[in-house]
Amino acid sequence: MEKISDKIAALPQDGKFFSLEFFPPKTVMGSSNLQSRLGRMTQALRPLFVTVTWGAGGSTAAKSLELAEICQRQLGVTTCLHLTCTNMDRSLIDRALDEAKVLGIKNILALRGDPPRNDEYRKDAASADVEAAAEFVWAVDLVRYIRKAHGDYFCIGVAAYPEGHADESYPQRQDPGQDLPYLVEKVQAGADFIVTQLFFDVSAYQRFESMLRGHESGAFKTIPIIPGLMPVQSYQVLQRTTKLSHAKLPPDIERRLQAVKGDDEAVKKIGVEIASEIVEEIASTHSPGPRGFHFYTLNLEKAVSFIVERCNLIPPPGEDDKRDEDEDESALVDSFGEVNIVNGFGDRHQPPRRRESSVNSDPHNRVVVDRRTASTNSNFEASAEEAGIPKGRAVDRATTLAISEGEGSLGREATWDDYPNGRWGDARSPAYGEIDGYGVSLHVSVANAIRLWGHPASEDDITSLFVRHMNDDLEAIPWSEEGLNDESKAIHGELLKLNRRKWWTVASQPAVNGVRSDDAMFGWGPKNGFVFQKAFVEFFIPSSDWEALHRKLQDIEDVSYYAGNSEGEFVCSDADSVNAVTWGAFTGKEIISPTIIEGISFRAWQEEAYDIWREWQRVYAKDSDSAQLLDNIIRDRWLVNVIHHDYIDSDALWRLLTAGD
């Protein structure tokens, strides 16, 4: 039973379930670590299904299919593949659907994707493909196409927006009532279930669901409607997410998070409470069928584990799990010591247990061999132990709590990257990079991009955009949807000098030497700590200027640098170095380093940074002055990151870079 609709229908009418979303990591090490994380989460939490994101325009197609294969085939979890349809040739959609079939995936979440671009930017598109592209303007077009091409083979999900869809980035236009005719179309075209955009306003969601259930078309009377929830991982991530999604924060929630916004650990705990309250409130309302919840995990596990355990969403073990736990009870031993069970379930100690040995009781991990084994299996099947396959831990509540609490070796594996910092975090983390995993995007429509950035015709026009952004006169540039943060305002003058020199900055921070962790501008983390920062700056620089700067940097011992261009060339001061540029010392804790710059992470960002230039270029007609200008910039400029290790001398980096101004 692999169709989501069938699995939901098989649950009791008053049953509860949940699902998890993951995205393809940006680095090889992140992918490897996500595979381990998926194994822990799917075994310990037992979601009804998982979803795998698909980058805008098919930008993550290969990685998405690879991750979906791991989930479906290797881990045996019912998998739903996201699929967008805009800015993609029909051949790519056909290939994705065919590969999903080969992998045994029977579930597709049909999405629109970014607003359609001009056909002239479809790479190597045959005329038939350009004509076919006109078929895919809205998600309903994809739903109809899948049904026409594949009949009932796939179970199809679609998206809905409890607070309305703001396609042009104007929140005042959001109205779920205006979206309703389009959602009716998607369901009547063949959708089997609905997953909503993330939200925090429960009242808005309840009004939305009530509106759907009572709609005169009858389209939503019994269809599963699964609310989408994103556990709050940090205040900065929350701010960016709500801005991009236009999800409103109710005053009470905003007040609770504002009170602890500088302490990621406290924010995460409050976030767990908020998500749990939302789950419990929605679960208490009437539903025509089993009540489900979809979690946008951001590839992290601790918060989700806390929430599903706290809200009793984890299903009981299946028959295979029961047999494995019931057989040979004497072979169960302590796995990682006692775990303190909290979160509303009382303070008690329960020793977690795992199987020490249970020959041939592992139903999913048998290997056919060419001779009899010690287990004397007549079918010539070797046990997992005999085949060299590592045994998994038994699935029990203590395992789940170990993950959520960060207890023991299992908990440390689950929580080592618990506080991500976007592209400045640890490149080994599955959560490294952007927060949503939907690939390169300007996050605005073509019309809004032109409203923001106009039609630049010279490098002076580009410089003006960066300077305006520095001065809070422009709300966003393609590499940042937000204005200058407070700590960067401490180096505002230095950044302006660089940008006016046409060294266009996209990231920076000042040096900080032992400021208290509750400092209004630089503080972060728990109280009674001290924080430190090395100054760094990242910018796009003309190739001629880079040659001169490179020679200068090579002679300075206190500096590390990374640089690359659109052709994939890469140079650095030390390819193996890992630079912690932000760290904190707190009572009773190890040193925490949330901001790291290294070669692996820079190279992943290098490719993405130039792809953003290309996305901006595609806003304009191919033969326009603006498109030609941006093409020349892409070809000529280098992306450079410079770190100065003398954090005691707060002006050292800026003296180095602005000398002669």
BELLINUR-V542677 format. One record per backbone hydrogen bond with DSSP energy under -1.0 kcal/mol. CO is the residue of the C=O (numbers start at 1). NH is the residue of the N-H. If there is no record, write none. Layout:
BEGIN
co;nh
CO;NH
CO;NH
END
This chain:
BEGIN
co;nh
3;7
4;8
5;9
6;10
8;11
12;15
15;291
18;48
19;295
20;51
21;297
22;53
27;31
28;32
29;33
30;34
31;35
32;36
33;37
34;38
35;39
36;40
37;41
38;42
39;43
40;44
41;45
49;20
50;80
51;22
52;82
55;58
56;59
58;61
60;64
61;65
62;66
63;67
64;68
65;69
66;70
67;71
68;72
69;73
69;74
70;75
71;77
78;50
80;52
81;109
83;111
89;93
90;94
91;95
92;96
93;97
94;98
95;99
96;100
97;101
98;102
99;103
100;105
101;104
106;155
107;81
108;157
109;83
112;85
112;86
118;121
119;122
122;125
126;130
127;131
128;132
129;133
131;134
132;135
133;136
138;141
139;143
140;144
141;145
142;146
143;147
144;148
145;149
146;150
147;151
150;153
155;108
156;192
156;193
157;110
158;195
160;197
161;164
166;169
170;173
171;174
175;178
175;179
179;183
180;184
181;185
182;186
183;187
184;188
185;189
186;191
187;190
193;158
194;226
195;160
200;202
201;205
202;206
203;207
204;208
205;209
206;210
207;211
208;212
209;213
210;214
212;215
215;218
218;221
224;194
226;196
227;294
229;296
234;238
235;239
236;240
237;241
238;242
239;243
240;244
241;245
242;246
250;254
251;255
252;256
253;257
254;258
255;259
257;260
258;261
260;263
262;525
263;267
264;268
265;269
266;270
267;271
268;272
269;273
270;274
271;275
272;276
273;277
274;278
275;279
276;280
277;281
278;282
279;283
280;284
282;285
291;17
293;19
294;229
295;21
295;297
297;300
301;305
302;306
303;307
304;308
305;309
306;310
307;311
308;313
309;312
318;322
319;323
320;324
321;325
322;326
323;327
328;331
329;332
331;356
333;354
348;341
352;335
354;333
358;361
361;363
362;365
367;382
373;376
377;380
380;369
382;367
383;387
384;389
396;400
397;401
398;402
399;403
400;404
401;405
402;406
402;407
407;411
408;412
409;413
410;414
411;415
412;416
415;418
421;424
422;425
422;433
424;596
426;429
429;432
438;56
445;449
446;450
447;451
448;452
449;453
450;454
458;462
459;463
460;464
461;465
462;466
463;467
464;468
465;469
466;470
467;471
468;473
469;472
477;480
480;477
485;489
487;490
488;491
489;492
491;495
492;496
493;497
494;498
495;499
496;500
497;501
498;503
499;502
504;540
507;538
509;536
512;533
515;531
516;519
519;523
529;517
530;585
531;515
532;583
533;512
535;644
536;509
537;642
538;506
538;507
539;640
540;504
541;638
542;546
543;547
544;548
545;549
546;550
547;551
548;552
549;553
550;554
552;555
553;556
558;645
560;643
561;573
562;641
563;571
564;639
565;568
569;565
571;563
574;577
579;597
581;534
583;532
584;592
585;530
586;589
592;584
595;581
595;582
597;579
598;602
599;603
600;604
601;605
602;606
603;607
604;608
605;609
606;610
607;611
608;612
609;613
610;614
611;615
612;616
613;617
614;618
616;619
617;620
621;624
624;628
625;629
626;630
627;631
628;632
629;633
630;634
631;635
632;636
633;637
638;541
639;564
640;539
641;562
642;537
643;560
645;647
648;650
649;652
651;655
652;656
653;657
654;658
658;661
END
